[in-house]
Amino acid sequence: MTRYLSIPLLAIAALLAAILPSCSVQPCYEDTNPMLNTLLLVSGTGETAEADSLRVYTYRETDTLRFVDSNVTSFFSVPLDPDSDQSLFLITLNGVTDTAVIRYNRRPHLVSPECGYTLVSDITGLKTTHNIIDTLIIENRSVTLNGETNLHLFY
Amino acid sequence: MAKQTCIFFISLFLLGSHAVRSQDTVTVPLHIRAGFDLSGPVLNFLDKDLISYGVLGSVDINSAVAVAAGFRYSSFSSSGVLYDFNSRGLSITAGADYNFVKANVARGKYYAGIGMRYGLSFYNEEAPMISYTNEWGTGSTSVPAASHTGHFLELTPGVRAEIFPGMTIGWNLYMRLLISAGAGKDLKPVWMPGYGAGTRGMSTAAEYFISVSIPYKKIKVFIKPRVQQSEDDEETEGENTQTGAENRGFNNNVF
């Protein structure tokens, strides 16, 4: 008969394991902010480029949002506007400024019950000025939480 | 929970108090059972977000195996700062239970075993409010109501005992493996009716049920009386040896 006891004892242990976590509010430990990742490349050779200085920002009616301000970098990440289907960025590369407009579709994505939803995007198009930027091309349209490179910026 | 624990141990007592009888065959009644889950309405007092009502039935195929099926209606509603979420739907499970208790002990009254079932969840989910914040500020959106079908597998260890003729109580623990939530990778349900958190590949739950059992057939099951058989064998072997010795003209008493 003792061998039958192992089944209900296992049941009690598993039941406690199932119920106890649900008694408390679980914190969110996951990344919930999808970023548009851009790699800087040398125009012509396609090799990775290191900018001496890079600033990425945008003007709004009430304020200026500064996303990136760094020296010696070959990569930058910026978030997309969650309340609009396009985001405008001013990219100052080695002191020369260009404007890039990214258009995209947004869709909700459940990160986890603890962290809630985020908005992931699919890039539908882009425009840029060409003061220093040669070309800005889409490498991967999906702006998600996986950290993949989305744009290649040649200058 | 305290009541469930108490009755659970009573169930064990009933199982343990039943002496093994040695006989070659035992007559076992096969039952049809139909019952409902008591834990769902009880848990609703503890967790107002979840309403869950379940019924289950089983039919004994032989002394060890029964086919089982269950229906469950669940409604889940969650409201928070980041999002509101609602889901509701019906889940259906079907499979088989295997009783580890031998027929001469169980006699159609006791069960300690494990079941395996396939589950389907027909549900509707929506997120009427989603709030999302990053460096740009806060965005809000919603997910309109949509219907989906999820699939899962269930492993259900459990115990059951007949408290008096025609009435059975028992536990089942549910370990569920998600095959598909059916809502795509972006909109996995916070709660999939019949399964649990749709973002997890495995979920656990428990059910305490009371059911009516009706015997529909009696079968005879052959039982090997292990202890007696080994004693008989020894006696037979002894006789054979003695006979052999006599045939050879030896007398053990002389030596």
Interface residues (C-beta under 8 A of the other chain):
Chain A: M1 R3 Y4 L5 I7 P8 L10 A11 I12 A14 L15 A17 A18 I19 S22 T32 N33 L65 F67 P79 L80 D81 P82 D83 S87 R106 R107 P108 H109 L110 S112 P113 C115 G116 Y117 T118 L119 V120
Chain B: F8 L12 L15 G16 D47 S78 G80 L82 Y83 F100 V101 A112 G113 I114 A127 I130 S131 Y132 T133 N134 E135 W136 G137 T138 G139 S140 T141 S142 V143 P157 G158 V159 W171 L173 M175 K185 D186 L187 K188 V190 W191 A197 T199 S203 T204 A205 A206
